[in-house]
Amino acid sequence: MYRWASDLFPICRSITGTGVRTTLDYLRNLLPEMTVHAVPSGTPAFDWSTPDEWNIEDAWLEHEDGERICSFTDSNLHVMSYSVPVDRWLTLEELQPHLHSFDRLPEAIPYVTSYYAHNWGFCLPHAKRAALKPGRYHAVIRSRLEPGELNYGELILPGRESREVLLSTYICHPSMANNELSGPVVTTALARWLAGRDRRYTYRIVFAPETIGSIIYLSRNLERMKERTIAGYVVTCVGDDRTYSYLPSRLGGTLADRVAQHVLAHHAGSFDRYTFLQRGSDERQYCFPGINLPVCLVMRSKFATYPEYHTSADDLSVISPAGLQGGFDALRKCIEVIEANRTWRVTTLCEPQLGRRGLYPNVAPKGGVRPLNMMHLIHYADGNHDLLEIAERTGQFALDLAEFVPRLAEAGLLAEVPA
């Protein structure tokens, strides 16, 4: 995953354009069954429409004495995303409204966009901006903003059931590591893992530009998604190794929320909890009234909480192989719990005799842990509590509890209650 992120890091991405297609082509080499869709500019999607396509070839800002202040070739973050073409001489005072910097990180280049209002700008470290000398500056941005298309990737992995689990990530940010590339590479790794295993549920995996991409995707797939989606996760900011985080769906309490909190409690021990009032990614669209999909977030350091967020400082040193592995493992366990979660009913009155079925050791300390945990499962398997709720009530990890189920079911002691 870290190698994939390193390969993708230099690409200049935005919500449309060559960078998005190049990124999707790279991911499609890893996921050959993924379909890349093209949506023409101007296509309506609820209250929005697909924007014109933006591409950039080069850009720079120079002082009249020949000093180059910043250049697109040095960092694609130096140019405000969706800047219209410009070739102008300006005084420092005229230039200032087109300059962007963050004083909170004076040595970092900020990430700034202007998708839906025609504008242009340069982004530079605050310390460098403060040191700009008087005089005239030559601003050059060689970009194109014209009718084209918006692209997104979709991978459907059929399961034994038509009910679906959604994994959605975004591919529109330029060179930032945790708040961009960690999401697509972890989602790709999860898709490859899912493709190689037996699946109870169908998996809908989406790689789309943030906000407008999910809005367009929902406008095309909402009816089926509302009918079939049982749980979903927006995958972003899953690459550092500082902490784990959870942000709920709009109202909370969905299967995805329950699984996320349960897994993080057992996988990480402690984690940062947020509310939907602190939303900021595509959960805004998936959970919107009228959409109401059961989607939440499992992250490492949440977006907008770590100091390097939305700057050039969010580079490949912020993420790590271990951090990506931790994000992958947390989401993998969420999927495994969803797959294993069923409601069971014990078939006997009073405790069953486990010994004659080979389910209880003939010689063991009274109240051994494994037999006791098995009995905990049996005692709560009343047909009204699913496996996840039993795990929460008994203080066990759901996947550990699930290990008992096949033998108990094979022995005729548990019967599945249809969903």
C-alpha positions as CSV (number, residue, x, y, z in Angstrom):
1,M,0.0,0.0,0.0
2,Y,2.8,2.4,0.8
3,R,4.4,1.7,-2.6
4,W,1.1,2.4,-4.3
5,A,0.8,5.7,-2.5
6,S,4.4,6.6,-3.4
7,D,3.6,5.9,-7.1
8,L,0.4,8.0,-7.0
9,F,1.7,10.9,-4.9
10,P,3.2,13.1,-7.7
11,I,0.0,13.1,-9.8
12,C,-1.9,16.4,-10.0
13,R,-5.5,15.5,-9.3
14,S,-8.6,17.5,-9.0
15,I,-12.3,16.7,-9.3
16,T,-11.9,16.1,-13.1
17,G,-9.2,15.8,-15.6
18,T,-6.2,13.8,-16.7
19,G,-4.9,13.3,-13.1
20,V,-8.1,11.6,-12.1
21,R,-8.0,9.3,-15.2
22,T,-4.3,8.5,-14.6
23,T,-5.0,7.6,-11.0
24,L,-8.0,5.4,-12.0
25,D,-5.8,3.7,-14.7
26,Y,-3.2,2.9,-12.0
27,L,-5.8,1.4,-9.7
28,R,-7.5,-0.5,-12.5
29,N,-4.2,-2.3,-13.1
30,L,-4.5,-3.5,-9.5
31,L,-8.3,-4.1,-9.8
32,P,-8.8,-5.3,-13.4
33,E,-12.6,-5.8,-12.9
34,M,-13.1,-2.2,-12.0
35,T,-15.2,-0.1,-14.4
36,V,-14.3,3.5,-15.1
37,H,-17.3,5.7,-15.9
38,A,-17.3,9.0,-17.7
39,V,-20.0,11.6,-17.0
40,P,-20.2,14.5,-19.5
41,S,-19.9,18.1,-18.2
42,G,-23.3,19.6,-17.6
43,T,-25.0,16.3,-16.6
44,P,-27.5,17.1,-13.8
45,A,-27.2,15.3,-10.5
46,F,-29.8,16.4,-7.9
47,D,-29.2,20.0,-7.2
48,W,-25.8,19.9,-8.9
49,S,-24.4,19.4,-12.4
50,T,-21.1,18.0,-13.6
51,P,-18.6,20.8,-13.9
52,D,-16.3,21.6,-16.8
53,E,-13.1,19.6,-16.9
54,W,-9.9,21.2,-15.7
55,N,-6.4,20.4,-16.8
56,I,-3.1,22.2,-16.2
57,E,0.2,22.0,-18.0
58,D,2.4,24.5,-16.2
59,A,2.4,27.6,-13.9
60,W,4.8,30.0,-12.2
61,L,5.0,33.2,-10.4
62,E,8.1,35.5,-10.9
63,H,9.3,38.8,-9.7
64,E,10.3,41.4,-12.3
65,D,14.0,40.9,-11.3
66,G,13.7,37.3,-12.5
67,E,13.3,35.6,-9.1
68,R,10.9,32.7,-9.4
69,I,8.6,32.7,-6.4
70,C,6.9,29.4,-7.0
71,S,6.3,26.9,-9.8
72,F,3.9,24.1,-10.6
73,T,6.8,21.8,-11.5
74,D,8.1,22.2,-7.9
75,S,4.7,21.2,-6.3
76,N,1.3,20.9,-7.9
77,L,-0.1,22.4,-4.7
78,H,1.4,25.8,-5.7
79,V,-1.6,26.4,-8.0
80,M,-5.1,26.8,-6.6
81,S,-7.1,23.9,-8.0
82,Y,-9.4,24.9,-10.9
83,S,-7.5,28.1,-11.6
84,V,-8.5,29.6,-14.9
85,P,-5.7,30.4,-17.4
86,V,-3.8,33.7,-16.7
87,D,-0.8,35.6,-18.1
88,R,-0.6,38.9,-16.3
89,W,1.8,41.4,-14.7
90,L,0.6,42.7,-11.3
91,T,1.9,44.8,-8.5
92,L,2.3,43.1,-5.2
93,E,-0.8,44.8,-3.9
94,E,-2.8,43.6,-7.0
95,L,-1.3,40.1,-6.5
96,Q,-2.1,39.6,-2.8
97,P,-5.8,38.7,-3.3
98,H,-4.6,35.8,-5.5
99,L,-2.1,34.5,-2.9
100,H,-3.0,31.9,-0.3
101,S,-1.0,30.8,2.7
102,F,-1.6,29.3,6.2
103,D,0.1,31.0,9.1
104,R,-0.4,27.9,11.3
105,L,2.2,26.1,9.2
106,P,4.4,28.9,7.9
107,E,6.7,26.6,5.9
108,A,4.0,24.5,4.2
109,I,2.1,25.1,1.0
110,P,-1.7,25.1,1.6
111,Y,-4.2,23.2,-0.5
112,V,-6.8,25.6,-1.9
113,T,-9.6,25.1,-4.5
114,S,-12.1,27.2,-6.4
115,Y,-14.2,24.6,-8.2
116,Y,-17.4,26.5,-8.9
117,A,-16.4,30.1,-9.2
118,H,-13.9,31.1,-11.9
119,N,-10.8,32.4,-10.2
120,W,-7.1,31.8,-10.1
121,G,-4.4,31.8,-7.5
122,F,-1.0,30.7,-6.2
123,C,-0.4,28.9,-2.9
124,L,2.9,29.3,-1.0
125,P,4.4,29.0,2.5
126,H,3.3,31.9,4.7
127,A,6.9,32.7,5.6
128,K,7.7,33.1,1.9
129,R,4.6,35.2,1.2
130,A,5.5,37.6,4.1
131,A,8.9,38.1,2.6
132,L,7.7,39.1,-0.9
133,K,9.3,42.4,-2.0
134,P,7.6,45.3,-3.7
135,G,7.5,45.5,-7.4
136,R,5.7,43.8,-10.3
137,Y,5.1,40.1,-10.6
138,H,4.4,37.9,-13.7
139,A,1.7,35.4,-13.0
140,V,1.4,32.6,-15.6
141,I,-1.1,29.6,-15.4
142,R,-1.4,27.5,-18.4
143,S,-4.6,25.6,-17.7
144,R,-7.8,24.6,-19.6
145,L,-11.3,24.8,-18.2
146,E,-13.7,23.5,-20.8
147,P,-16.5,20.9,-21.4
148,G,-15.2,17.4,-20.9
149,E,-16.1,14.7,-18.4
150,L,-15.9,13.6,-14.7
151,N,-14.6,10.1,-14.1
152,Y,-15.2,7.6,-11.3
153,G,-14.3,3.9,-10.7
154,E,-16.8,1.3,-9.6
155,L,-16.2,-2.3,-8.6
156,I,-19.1,-4.7,-7.7
157,L,-18.1,-7.9,-6.1
158,P,-21.1,-10.2,-6.0
159,G,-21.8,-12.3,-2.9
160,R,-24.2,-15.1,-2.1
161,E,-26.7,-12.4,-1.1
162,S,-27.8,-9.4,-3.0
163,R,-27.6,-7.2,0.1
164,E,-24.6,-4.9,-0.1
165,V,-21.8,-3.3,1.9
166,L,-20.5,0.0,0.5
167,L,-16.8,1.1,0.5
168,S,-16.3,4.6,-0.9
169,T,-13.2,6.6,-1.2
170,Y,-12.1,9.7,-3.1
171,I,-9.5,10.4,-5.7
172,C,-9.5,14.2,-6.2
173,H,-6.8,15.6,-3.9
174,P,-3.3,16.3,-5.3
175,S,-0.1,15.5,-3.5
176,M,-1.2,14.7,0.0
177,A,-0.7,11.4,1.7
178,N,-3.0,10.8,4.6
179,N,-5.9,13.0,3.4
180,E,-6.1,11.4,0.0
181,L,-3.9,8.5,-1.0
182,S,-4.3,6.5,2.2
183,G,-8.0,6.1,1.3
184,P,-7.7,4.8,-2.3
185,V,-4.8,2.5,-1.5
186,V,-6.4,0.9,1.6
187,T,-9.7,0.5,-0.3
188,T,-7.8,-1.1,-3.2
189,A,-6.1,-3.6,-0.7
190,L,-9.5,-4.3,0.8
191,A,-11.0,-5.0,-2.6
192,R,-8.2,-7.3,-3.5
193,W,-8.6,-9.2,-0.2
194,L,-12.4,-9.4,-0.7
195,A,-12.0,-10.6,-4.3
196,G,-10.1,-13.7,-3.0
197,R,-12.6,-14.8,-0.3
198,D,-16.0,-16.3,-0.1
199,R,-18.5,-13.5,0.3
200,R,-21.8,-13.6,2.0
201,Y,-22.7,-10.0,0.9
202,T,-22.2,-8.1,-2.3
203,Y,-19.6,-5.3,-2.1
204,R,-20.0,-2.0,-3.9
205,I,-16.7,-0.2,-4.1
206,V,-16.5,3.3,-5.3
207,F,-13.5,5.5,-6.2
208,A,-14.9,9.0,-7.0
209,P,-14.1,12.7,-6.6
210,E,-15.2,13.9,-3.2
211,T,-18.6,15.6,-2.9
212,I,-19.6,16.0,-6.6
213,G,-18.5,12.4,-7.3
214,S,-20.6,10.8,-4.6
215,I,-23.5,13.1,-5.5
216,I,-23.3,12.0,-9.2
217,Y,-22.9,8.4,-8.1
218,L,-26.0,8.5,-5.9
219,S,-28.0,10.2,-8.6
220,R,-27.3,7.2,-10.8
221,N,-27.6,4.4,-8.2
222,L,-29.7,5.6,-5.3
223,E,-32.8,3.3,-5.7
224,R,-30.7,0.1,-5.7
225,M,-28.5,1.3,-2.9
226,K,-31.4,2.3,-0.6
227,E,-32.9,-1.1,-1.2
228,R,-29.8,-3.2,-0.7
229,T,-27.2,-1.4,1.5
230,I,-26.9,-2.8,5.0
231,A,-23.7,-1.0,6.0
232,G,-21.0,1.3,4.5
233,Y,-17.8,3.1,5.2
234,V,-16.1,6.1,3.7
235,V,-12.4,5.3,3.6
236,T,-10.2,8.3,4.2
237,C,-7.3,9.3,6.5
238,V,-6.3,5.8,7.3
239,G,-2.6,6.0,6.8
240,D,-0.8,7.5,9.8
241,D,0.0,5.7,13.1
242,R,-1.0,8.3,15.7
243,T,-4.5,7.2,16.7
244,Y,-7.8,5.7,15.5
245,S,-11.0,7.7,15.0
246,Y,-14.7,7.0,14.5
247,L,-17.3,9.4,13.1
248,P,-20.9,8.1,13.1
249,S,-23.7,8.2,10.5
250,R,-26.1,11.1,10.8
251,L,-28.3,9.5,13.5
252,G,-26.0,6.7,14.6
253,G,-27.0,3.2,15.7
254,T,-26.7,1.5,12.3
255,L,-25.0,-1.8,11.8
256,A,-22.0,0.0,10.4
257,D,-21.8,2.2,13.5
258,R,-22.2,-0.7,15.9
259,V,-19.5,-2.7,14.1
260,A,-17.1,0.2,13.9
261,Q,-17.2,1.0,17.6
262,H,-17.0,-2.7,18.6
263,V,-14.0,-3.4,16.3
264,L,-12.1,-0.2,17.3
265,A,-12.6,-1.1,21.0
266,H,-11.0,-4.5,20.5
267,H,-8.6,-3.6,17.7
268,A,-7.2,-0.3,19.1
269,G,-8.4,-0.3,22.7
270,S,-8.9,3.4,22.8
271,F,-9.9,5.7,19.9
272,D,-11.2,9.2,19.3
273,R,-14.9,9.6,19.0
274,Y,-16.5,12.4,16.9
275,T,-20.1,13.4,16.2
276,F,-21.8,13.9,12.9
277,L,-21.6,17.6,13.6
278,Q,-17.9,17.2,12.8
279,R,-18.5,15.6,9.4
280,G,-16.5,16.6,6.4
281,S,-16.2,13.9,3.8
282,D,-18.7,11.9,1.7
283,E,-20.7,10.8,4.7
284,R,-22.4,14.2,4.1
285,Q,-23.9,12.9,1.0
286,Y,-24.5,9.2,1.9
287,C,-26.3,10.2,5.1
288,F,-28.2,13.2,3.8
289,P,-32.0,13.2,4.5
290,G,-33.8,11.3,1.8
291,I,-30.6,9.3,1.1
292,N,-30.1,7.9,4.7
293,L,-27.6,5.2,3.9
294,P,-26.0,3.5,6.9
295,V,-22.5,4.9,6.3
296,C,-19.9,6.0,8.9
297,L,-16.1,6.4,9.1
298,V,-13.3,4.4,10.6
299,M,-10.1,6.4,10.4
300,R,-6.6,6.9,11.8
301,S,-6.2,10.7,12.5
302,K,-9.4,12.3,11.4
303,F,-9.4,15.0,8.6
304,A,-8.9,18.5,9.9
305,T,-7.5,17.4,13.2
306,Y,-3.8,16.8,12.5
307,P,-1.5,19.7,11.9
308,E,-0.4,18.8,8.4
309,Y,-3.9,18.5,7.1
310,H,-4.6,20.2,3.7
311,T,-1.0,21.3,3.2
312,S,2.2,20.0,1.5
313,A,3.3,18.8,5.0
314,D,0.8,15.9,4.6
315,D,3.5,14.1,2.6
316,L,4.7,10.5,2.5
317,S,6.3,10.9,5.9
318,V,2.9,11.3,7.6
319,I,1.8,7.9,6.6
320,S,3.7,4.6,7.1
321,P,3.4,1.0,6.1
322,A,2.4,0.2,9.7
323,G,-0.2,3.0,9.8
324,L,-1.7,1.8,6.5
325,Q,-1.7,-1.8,7.8
326,G,-3.5,-0.7,10.9
327,G,-6.2,1.1,8.9
328,F,-6.6,-1.9,6.6
329,D,-6.8,-4.3,9.6
330,A,-9.5,-2.2,11.3
331,L,-11.7,-2.0,8.2
332,R,-11.0,-5.7,7.4
333,K,-12.2,-6.7,10.8
334,C,-15.3,-4.5,10.3
335,I,-16.1,-6.4,7.2
336,E,-15.5,-9.8,8.8
337,V,-17.8,-8.9,11.7
338,I,-20.5,-7.8,9.3
339,E,-20.1,-11.1,7.4
340,A,-20.3,-13.2,10.6
341,N,-23.1,-11.3,12.2
342,R,-26.3,-13.4,12.3
343,T,-29.1,-14.0,14.8
344,W,-29.2,-17.4,16.4
345,R,-31.7,-19.3,18.5
346,V,-30.6,-22.2,20.8
347,T,-32.6,-25.3,20.1
348,T,-32.7,-26.9,23.6
349,L,-34.6,-26.2,26.8
350,C,-32.1,-25.7,29.6
351,E,-28.4,-26.0,29.0
352,P,-27.4,-28.6,26.3
353,Q,-25.1,-31.5,27.2
354,L,-22.0,-30.4,25.4
355,G,-19.7,-33.2,26.6
356,R,-21.5,-36.0,24.6
357,R,-21.2,-33.9,21.5
358,G,-17.5,-33.4,21.9
359,L,-17.9,-29.7,22.7
360,Y,-16.8,-29.7,26.3
361,P,-13.4,-31.0,27.5
362,N,-13.7,-34.2,29.5
363,V,-10.9,-33.0,31.8
364,A,-10.6,-29.3,32.4
365,P,-10.7,-26.8,35.2
366,K,-14.3,-26.0,36.1
367,G,-15.4,-22.8,34.3
368,G,-12.6,-22.8,31.8
369,V,-12.6,-19.7,29.6
370,R,-13.5,-21.3,26.2
371,P,-16.3,-23.5,27.6
372,L,-17.6,-20.5,29.6
373,N,-17.6,-18.2,26.6
374,M,-19.4,-20.8,24.5
375,M,-22.0,-21.1,27.2
376,H,-22.3,-17.3,27.2
377,L,-23.2,-17.5,23.5
378,I,-25.8,-20.2,24.1
379,H,-27.4,-18.3,27.0
380,Y,-28.0,-15.2,24.9
381,A,-28.9,-16.9,21.7
382,D,-32.6,-16.4,22.2
383,G,-33.4,-15.4,18.6
384,N,-33.6,-11.7,19.6
385,H,-30.0,-10.8,19.9
386,D,-27.5,-10.9,17.0
387,L,-23.9,-12.0,17.4
388,L,-22.7,-8.5,17.7
389,E,-25.0,-7.7,20.6
390,I,-24.1,-10.9,22.3
391,A,-20.4,-10.1,22.0
392,E,-21.1,-6.7,23.5
393,R,-23.1,-8.1,26.4
394,T,-20.5,-10.7,27.2
395,G,-17.4,-8.6,26.7
396,Q,-16.0,-10.7,23.9
397,F,-14.8,-9.8,20.4
398,A,-17.4,-10.8,17.9
399,L,-15.0,-12.7,15.7
400,D,-13.8,-14.8,18.7
401,L,-17.4,-15.6,19.5
402,A,-18.1,-16.5,15.9
403,E,-15.6,-19.3,16.1
404,F,-18.0,-21.3,18.3
405,V,-21.0,-21.0,15.9
406,P,-20.1,-23.6,13.2
407,R,-19.6,-26.4,15.7
408,L,-22.7,-25.5,17.7
409,A,-24.8,-25.2,14.5
410,E,-23.4,-28.5,13.2
411,A,-24.4,-30.2,16.4
412,G,-27.9,-28.9,16.0
413,L,-27.8,-26.6,19.0
414,L,-28.1,-23.3,17.2
415,A,-30.6,-22.5,14.4
416,E,-30.3,-19.3,12.4
417,V,-33.1,-16.8,12.6
418,P,-33.8,-15.5,9.1
419,A,-33.0,-11.7,8.6
